[in-house]
Amino acid sequence: MRRKLLTSVALVGSLLALGACGSADAEPTTASTASAAATSASQPAPEGGQEATPEPDLKGIPDVVATVNGEEISGKDFSGVYESQFQQMATQAQMSGQELDQDALKKQTLDSMVGSELLVQDAEASGHEATDKDVDALLEETVKSQQLGSVDELMAAYKEQGFPEEQVRADARKQVLMTAAIKEIDVPKPTEAELKKLYDQATAAQPPAGGEGGEASGEAGASAETPAFEDLKPQLEQQVTAQKQNEAIMKRMEELKKDADVQVKL
C-alpha cells in the first residue's frame, strides 16, 4: 500500500534502513524520508507450487513494548512499524534465498523506535517546537507526495488503516521535532578520495562493454559508455553525504541511549 504513517512507520522505517545500510555504495537513505517498500518482479514458482509469503510474528506483543525516559512506546505502534519493515525484509530475503530472522528484526525495530523517541526528546530539550503550522505544512507535503487531493483525503486514508487524526498529527509533530534534531547533527563533508573510491567501485561493478567483440572494441565501448568521474561527481557527493548523515544519526542515537532511562518490555 502506498500510504504510510508519518513517524510511526515511514520515519522509523527509514531509521531501520540506516542500520541495514552499512556500506557507502548502498542506496542513500535519509531519516526524513520514508523507507520505500522493496518491489520485485514475480519470482518463478517452485515445482511444488508457489512459495508462501511469510507472515510477521506478532504473538505476545505487550501493550507497552518500552519506556524511554518515562514515555511509552505502545505495542500497537511497534506492530505497525514491524509489519512495514517485515514486508521489505521478507521480500529481500526471498530474493536472496536467505531466511529472515524475526527475533533479530524485532530487536532492530525496537532499537530504532527507541532511538527516534530519544531524538524527539533531544529536540524538545534543545528548545525546538512543532507548531500547528509546522504540522499542517508537513501534512500538505505528504498530500503532494502521495498524490492526494487534500489533507482531509489523507486523514480518511489513515482512518481506513485504523489510525485516527489525532495520532497522525501526533506522529507529524514528532517528525517535525526529529527533523530539527537531525539538522543539528554535524555531518562531515565527503572527501575527494571517498568520492573516487565510490566511483571506482561503481565502474568496476559494471560489465565490460563490447561483449565478445574483442579486447580493443571492449575497451573502446567501456570508455564511451562509462560516465566520467566529474560527470558523476554531484551524484557521488549526494550518496556519500547521505551515508555520512546516516552514520552520524546512528552515532547520536547511541550517545543519547547512554544517558537515557530505557526500559524494554518486549
N, C-alpha and C positions, 0 to 999 in steps of 0.2 A: 504494500500500500504506500502511495506517495507521501501522504501526510504523516508527519511525526510531531511528537511533542517538542516543545522548545528546549527546556533544560532536562527534563526527566529522561528523555530518550535521545534526542538528537545531540545535545551538547555533551552529555555524559558519554554517549556512544563515541563521539569524536575523541574524547579523552582516552577511552579504551583503545582506540586505534593508535593513539600516541604510544602507548606501551607496547603495542604489537609491531610498530614500525621502528625497528632498531637500526636500519641501515640507511645511509644517505641517499641511496638510489631507490628507496621506497617512494611510493606516491605521496606527495606532500599533503598533510592534513593539519588544519589549524583548529584550535579549540573553540573557535567561534563559528565553525561551520558544521552542519550536520554530517554525520558519517554516512555516506550513501550506501545503501544496501547493495551487496555484490550481485551482479547479474551474470548469467552464463547461458550458453546455448544448451539445449536439452541434450543430455548425455545418452549414449546408446544403452538400451536396456539389456541386462544380463539375460542369458538363455532362460533362466528360470523365471523371468518376469522382471519388471522394473523395480529397482531397489527402493524400498520405502524410505521416505524422508524422515529423519529422526525428529523426535519431539522434545521440547525443552522440559527438563525435570524440575517441576515447581512444588513437589510434595514437601510438606513440612516447613514451608517458609513462614516464619513467625510474623506477627502483626508489626513488630518493630525489629528490623534487622541490625540496626546500630544506632548509637547516640554519639554525636560529635559536639563536644562542649555543651552537652545538655540538649542539643537539637536532635530530634528523632528523624531517622530515615525509615520510612514505612515499608512494610513488606509489599504493599501494592505498588509503590514506586519502584522498588527493586525488581519486582516481577516484570513490570513494563520495560525497564531498561534491559533486563536479562533476555527477555524474549526477542527484543530488537537485535541485540548483539548476537544472540544464538543463531538467528536466521542468517546473518552474514557469515559467521564462523562455520556453521554447518555446511553452507554452500561451498566455502573454501575447502573444507575437509573432504567433501565428496569429490571435488575436482582433483585434489591431490592424493586421494586414496587413503588418507590418514583418519584415525578415529578421534573424534572430538572428546576431550576431557572436560566434562561438565563441571566437576568439582573445581578444577583449576579456573575455568571460565567464571564460575560464580565468585570465586575469591577475587579475580581481577575486576569483575564488575563492581563488587562492593568496595574494593580499594579505590576505584576511580570515583565512585559516588561520594565516598568519604573525602577524597581529595577535592572534589568540586565544591562540597559544602565548606571545606576549610578556605578555599579561595573566596567564596562568597563572604564568609565571616571576616576574612582578611581585608576585603574591600570595605566592609562596614566599619571595621576598626580604624581604617585609614581615612574615614570621613566621607566616603563615597555614598551617594544615594541613588535610588532608582525611582524617579518621579512618575506620576501617571503619564506625563508627556513622553518620557523615555519608553515606558511600556507600550503606549499606543504606537510610537514610531517603530518599535520592533515588530509589533503585530502587523503593521502595514507592510513592512519588509517581507514578513512571512507570507502575507497575502499575495504579494507580487511573485515571490519565488515559487509558490505553489500554483500560480496562475488561477487564482480565485477572484471573485468579483468584489468581495468586501470582507471586513472583519467579522460581520455577522455570519457570513457564509463559512468563514474559518471556524468560528465558535460552534456552529452547527455540526461541522465535520468532526471536531473534537468531541462534542457531546455524543455523537453516534458511537464513538470509540469508548465512551464511558468516562470522559474527563470533563467535568463542569467548568464553566467560565472562570470561576474564582481560582481553580487550580491552574488553569492555563496562564492566567495573569500572574499568579504567584511564581510560576516557572519562568515567565518572561522577566519578571523582576530579578530573579536570581541570575538569569543570563546577562542582564544589563550589568549587575554587580560583578559577575565573574569576568566579563569583558574588561571592566575597569581595572580589576586586579591584574589581569594578564598584560594590559598595556603598561603597567608599572614594572614588569619584569624585564631586566636588561638582557638583550639578545645580541651576541657578538655578530659583527658583520662577516660575511664569507670572505675568505682569503682567495687570492688568485690560485694558489696551489690546490685548494679544495675544489674550486671550480674546474680546474684542468683535470683533477683526478676523477671527478664525476663524468666529465666529457670523455675521458679515455675509457672509463668503464662502459659508458653507453655505446661508444663506437665499436669497442671490442666485442660487444654482445651482438652486434649486427652481423648477419651472414654476408660473406663476400659477394659483391655484385659481379655479374658476368657469367655466373653459373659455371659450366664446364667448358666454356669457350676459350680456355687458355689463360695462362698466368698474366700475360700482358693485358688482355682485354679485361680480366677481372680487376686488375689494379686501376685501369682507366675508369671502369664502371664505378668502383668504390669511391675514387676521388671526385667523380662527377655527381654522385648521389649523396654522399655524406656531407651534411652541412658543416661549414667551418666553425671553429670554436667561437669566434667573435659573433657569428650569426646566432648561435645558441646561448650566448652568454646571459641575456636577460632571463631566459627560462631557467638556466642553471642557477643563477643568483636567487630566483624565487624559490626553487626547490631546496637549495641548501639553507636559505634563511628559514623556510618552514620547518625543516628538520631541526635546526638550532633552536627555534622557538619551542618546538615540541619538547626537546631535551630540557630547556630552561624551565618550562612549565612543570614537567615531572619532578625536576630538582626542587622547585619551590614547594610543590605539594609535599614532598618528603620532609623538607625543612619544617613546614607547618605541623606535620604529624608528630614531630619530636616533642613539641611543646603543648600538644593538644590532649584533651581527655577523651579518648575514643574507646567506646565500649561496643564490641562486636557481639551480636547475639545470634548470628546465623550459624 
